[in-house]
Amino acid sequence: MLFLLILVMLAGGICALLAERVDARLPRWIALITIVIDAGLAATLGSTPLSPDALAALQGAPEPSAWLVVEQYAWVPRFGISLLLAVDGLGLLLLVLTLLLGAIAVLASWQEVTRRQGFFEANLLWTLGGVIGVFCALDLFAFFVFWEVMLVPMYFLIAIWGHEQRAYAAMKFFLFTQISGLLMLLAVVGLVWTHYAATGDWTFNYFALLGAAAGSPWAGWLMLGFLIAFLVKLPSVPFHSWLPDAHTQAPTAGSVLLAGILLKTGGYGLIRFVVPLFPDASVEFAFPAMLLGALSVVYGGVLAFAQDDFKRLVAYSSISHMGFVLLGVFAFNELALQGAIMQMVAHGLSTAALFMLAGALQHRLHTRDMSRMGGLWNQAPRMGVFALFFVVASLGMPGLGNFVGEFLVLLGAFQAQVALTVAAALGLVVAAVYALVLMQRAFYGPPGSAILGMADFDGRETGTMAAMVLGLLVLGVHPQPVFDLTAPMVRVLLATLGGTP
Amino acid sequence: MSGLQALGLVPLAPLLGFVVLLLGARHLPDRVVAVIASTAIGVAALCAFIAGRAFLAGDAATATLTLWSWLAVDGFAPAVRLHLDGLSLVMTGVITGVGFLIHVYATGYMRGEAGYARFFAVMNLFVFAMLLLVLADDLLLLYLGWEGVGLCSFLLIGFYHEEPANGYAARKAFVITRIGDTAMALGLFLLFRELGTLRIAPMLDAATLAWPEGSPMATLACLLLLGGAVGKSAQLPLQTWLPDAMAGPTPVSALIHAATMVTAGVYLIARTHPLYLLAPDAQFAVALVGLATLFIAAFSALVQTDLKRILAYSTMSQIGYMFLALGVGAWSAAIFHLMTHAFFKALLFLSAGSVILSLHHEQDVRRMGGLWRRLPIPFLCMLVGSAALAALPLTSGYFSKDLILLAAWEQGDAGPLLWGGALLAALVTAIYSTRMMWLVFFGPLRTEPHGQDGLDMSLPLGVLALASLGGGWFGFAVVADVLPDQGIGHGADHDALIAGVTAAVPILGVVGALWWYRSRAGVGVDSADAASAESAPARFLRGGWGFDALYATLLERPFVLAARANRRDLVDLPFALTAATARVLHRTLSATQTGSLRWYATSMAIGLLAAFALALGLR
């Protein structure tokens, strides 16, 4: 079933590519339908108990009951490479987020794209396929393949449909992720080799490799290989500088996918691979990692404040918000970890919505420069209300999902590391500064030069926005279903650290 | 439905009002908006009354109503649960009662303004958040209300959003209070780490078990909570946002920046007072913060020229009295003053609003004067309000402020100091109240007023005037048993001299100020006042003792400069340099690809020679 999810995305992409010859408006419908089909398939996940085959594939898993769906296909048996796909609560949650934001990305670019619509939608679906693979793959080789698969179509999205400096931004994005991906590949090979040296078995199986690094003198270096790849993706200071360019230059759908989902693969990688594969090294590295997290929170926020470009501001705010994820993961307690997961989901929604807003503004005004905006509230009140909502969500207003995430991260991190938590909490003040400045410069004040005659949100845009509003409200006042979903895997993870969960 | 079930409707009604107004903003006519908004608060007040009666009829000290479990992660299980006891009942009564009157008044005041529905939507949302704040059973839910009122305050200060200065004032209010809120959040983290829960009652019990008196943990937690309280309640050192917050419409100033939200800090400390009993140092810090603020703000109020800013500084000063009361353990005196202040300050703001409206939004007191005959209702109301503010005997403000001053006197060694400072400020309060009344209502008429209030505005004024006059008579009975008091015995015998001086000083202030203004009536009060207002000390006081300039120099400007300087992100530099180096190398090397055979042969020969030389040399 998981493999089918990926295949549907890849096939949908090919259909969209071909359909362009029939009608230029057909590809976006195909893309939307493909995602809906996938969502329908995904809705059945976890409803049936695991088969004996699946249980066999879980051999070595510390807590097999935490896994909801498992499937395995042979691939290169000689080196122990298989297509092992599995999701637990975390995987399922991110899968749902991926499909939801995928649909939103399609809707967000409904009228924006005017050239080569077929190839555009194909790249979008292929990116989604790659991301789904990343969230499911538990064979390190397969994981690496999907990791690369999601980058290439994303590169095209930025390079072909991006804004003024798209070539520069796309190349920067590609180089950062490629080089860090190379480090991860080296670390994967090193880990597999360590396991081979100890047991004489070649395997890329996640469960088999779980204890492989224990006691190895190379464990710290191998962990760094994974860690850097994921920190680049998250991104964390000092590996973040690809993100403002990529986000700003990408078309709206690309920004939505990047901020909403691709960044989450970094957080996912930390939780799924770095900590469980290298528990000892992770604990040793906890302080520097939390330091980078707190630094990202504050540094990203300060940089966001200084921007004139609407999208760039939101991009830097993402760095700030993802800092909370890093802080939470390395605090190693249930509160902070659950907070980090919640933060990933909530940030996915709120930032995707802000990028969609930025896209809508750029489409109407042909500028992202806030110094030319102002007074939009009177011109487009519906847009103003939505902007206010997501800005307020992103500064961590209680009652919305982002607050639950950030509060739990800080609450948990405070138990682990007081000084860094205090530093990160300063980010709450900085967030208020940049978020409200955004509101002021774009929506309040006297009308700017560019805004005359601008149209408000239409029905499609209002509906998309309302869905995200609803999502953040539900996460904010009743987040428990999410915590229940991820609780088993969180406890397993903390148990492997030997700490008290 | 049992009476206590009505408690759930208390916050629900304003929330529903908000949702309806938000969704219907552009479809509902103003009159419908007005009815919905006022009804929502009226229903809340009614439900609060029903729930309160049911609560008082029972004999339980507290009642709770669990709505749903918010979240439960690893022992952290805050619920959305309402908690009713004497303290929250008093607060709920003030919020819904005064809130209702202000809503009714505002339906008239805001008539014809653009954004009518937006205004009332946010007002309703504010009341909802404020009610959650005082009814919360858990500090996390309290924090939700706490941040919610901050957001509404931001939205309403910046209500006239076309004017950038209003936006600045709104952001200033939000960001400065957020600094306090962050301290408070850290306090919550600390309390949870040490005590394992944020549910208020069990948390307080656990604290008294876990911490001895004077424990550093308790002191730290109390100071962090105090950080939140000074932010929200505009006390030193986070007080600078309140005067600028007057950019909002006047009913907003009355509701949020006088009667309810700014007293949230007082409520927070009263609510967690068992913690402060464990931390005498922190509690004394509360008293000092209160004393310093009431003193500083009273002098600032003396020289303001903007009617609303006079009232803003006086609010700051009166909340300082409440903090002083909290600091000396006179918990119920603090809540008593909170209540009477809500009455008379709402009254003052609303009648000031009527004056301002009839003068076409003129707020400068130097351009007012002689209005008492022309605007009799606002005049009488403001007279009542000012008398209560000055604490003239038999008004509500007299009863509550008297209690605070006497409690301060009894506070051990520091008592006389606290009492003396607060009494001096009380004298100043009487003087600036008189000055305000004089400049606005007496002397020559300087601006012609237009129009009179409708019934929708006069009626709330009348009710508030009655409450401001009579609030002292029934008021203390309401709050007396809400909180156990430390140090003040009700009706205990005070030193007659001290009590007499305390009561006499405000009268002295009023009489003295009246004499001063009367004696200068011939030479023109306005010019005398104006001349003294331009002196350097007056400018210093009017600017709020230089705090704005200080913070701008120390915090705001360095932050903005640093952020601007680094807007292109220094961290990108090494990466950009790497790329640039690669590009230079690429150009250099590709420059050798000339396609000229002679050049290739030469370079090959040089290379071979070099290789040989190297090989020989290495031998």
Interface residues (C-beta under 8 A of the other chain):
Chain A: K172 F176 V237 P238 H240 S241 P244 Y299 V302 L303 F305 A306 Q307 N333 E334 L335 Q338 G375 W377 N378 P381 V385 V392 M397 P398 G399 F403 V404 F407 L408 L410 L411 F414 Q415 T421 V422 A425 L426 L428 V429 A432 V433 L436 V437 Q440 F443 Y444 G445 P446 V477 H478 P479 Q480 F483 A487 P501
Chain B: L22 A25 R26 W68 S69 W70 L71 A72 V73 D74 F76 V80 L140 Y143 L144 E147 G148 L151 F154 G158 H161 E162 E163 P164 G167 Y168 A170 R171 F174 V175 R178 I179 D181 T182 A185 L186 L188 F189 L190 F192 R193 F559 A562 A563 R564 N566 R567 D569 V571 D572 F575
